[in-house]
Amino acid sequence: MGSTTRISMGALLWAALMIGAKPREAAGQHGSNQLKSRPATSVGAKVDSATFVKQFPVALVYEGIARFNLKDYDRAIAAFDQYLKTGDTNADTASVKAMIHEAWIHQFPLALIYEGYGRYLSKDVAGAVTAWNRYIELQPKGDSVWVRDLIAGALESQKEELAGPAK
């Protein structure tokens, strides 16, 4: 989320500032035709959040990211969900769904244990180990011994499976 986020955030801030500009002026200055159809708003006029979100639904993604960084995972998920419900044809739903998943696992890290178990049962040992290692990253050190045992057991069973039947 490095430079791409900074550029997108800059574009969002520019767009927010342009609400107060006449659409023709905004489009002329930056070559954008998107603002031509938007109604002009006087510089001093207040814009309610519903109007702002309707014009710039990506603001919900930035709200979600901000709330995630503040460890307010419930509200981050709510903002991401609301963005998905906007029906924006340019929505990057895969990325937003990945952010929702990340917020969920921060809020409920134990879900990674179940995700790993499901992957293990589906013969995706690498995916199971990845999920369990992610759990270890998120949990205090003392709470990871039993998860390390899960990983060792999964890897051992995979090793036995690859070796084939004993002769």
N, C-alpha and C positions, 0 to 999 in steps of 0.2 A: 504494500500500500504506500510505497514511497512517493516518487515524483508524480505518478498518475493521480494519486489522491490530492496532492497539492494543486495540480493543474485543474482537476475537476472542482475542488473547493473554490479556487479562484474564479472559475467560470460561474459557479453558483453565486458567489458574492457579487460578481459583476452583474449577473442577471437580476439579483435582488435590488441592486442599486438602480438598474434600468427601469424598474417598475415606475419610478417617479419621472423618468424621461418620456418624451413623446416617442411613440413607436418608430416614427419615420427617422428621428434623430438617432435613436439607438441602432437601427438597422443600417443607417448611413455610416455611422462611425465604425462599425465592426463587421459590416457586410452580412449581417444575419437577417434572414427573412422571417425567422420564427416570431419576432416581436411585432411584426406588422399587423397581425390579427389580434393582438392583445389590446385591451382598452387602455387609454392613457389615464394615469392617476396623477393628481397634483402632488408636488413634492412634499407638502405638509400633511397630506391625507394619510390616515392610518389604514394599514392593510391588515385584515384579520388573518389569523393563521390558516383558516380553512381556504381562503382565497389564495394565499401564498402557496399552500401545499397543492392546490388544484393546478396552479400555474407551473409550479416547480416540484413535482412529486419526488424527485431525487433528494430533496431536503429531508425526507423521512429516512433515507439511507444514512445521511450524515448525522441525523439525530440518533439513530440506532448505534452508529459507531461511537458517538460521544457518550451515550449512556453505557455502552459496553466498556469503554475505557474507564468509566466511573464505577464499574462493577454493578451497575443497575441492570441486571440481565433481563428481568421481567419486562421492563419498559423498553429495552433494546429490542427484544423479540416482538413486542407490540408494534414498535415503529417499523420494523422490517416487514411484519405481516401486513400492516396498513399499506406499505409501499406496494407489496405484491397485489393487494386488492384494488389498487388504483387502475389496473388494467392498462397501464402505459405500454404501448406497443414496443417501445425501445427498452423495456425493462430487462435487466440482466438477471433473470430469475435464478439461474444456477448459482451465481455468486451470492445473491441475497439469501438463498436457501442454505448455502454453506456458512454464511454468517449466523443464521438462526441456529444451525447445528452447533456451531462453536459456542454461542451464548448458552445453549442448553447444557453442553457438557461442562461449561464453567459453573453453571448453577447446580447441575446434578452430575458430578463426575462419576458416580457409580454407574451411570448409564453406559459408560465405556466398558465396564466389566461385562454387561449384558451384550453390548455390541460385539465385543471380542468373542464371547461365547457363541453367539449366533454365527459369526464368521467361521469359528472353529468347527461347528457342526456342519457348515456348508463346505468344509474341506479347504477353507481359505486361511491356512495357518499364518501366513505372512500378515494378512489383514487383522487376524486376532491378536497377534503379537504387537502390531502397531497400535491397536486400540488399548491394549493393556499397558504398553509403555507410556502412552499418552496419559493414562490414569495415574501412573507413577509420577509423571511430571507435575500433575496438578495436586497430588495429595502430599501430606507431610511424610517425611522419610519413614517414620515408624509404622506407617499404615501400608507399606508396600511389600512386606515379606511374603504374605500369602499370594499376592499377585505375581511376584517373581516365581513362586512355586507353580502357579498356573502356567506361566510362560515356559518354565523348564519342562513341565509335563507335556505341554503341547508340542514342544520341539522334540522331545524324546519319542513321542508317539509318531510324529512325522518321520523321524529317523528310522524307526522300526518298520514303518509302512514302506518306506523307500527301499529298505534292505530286503524286503520280501519275507516269505515264510522261513522259519528256522529249519535247518536240516539236521 
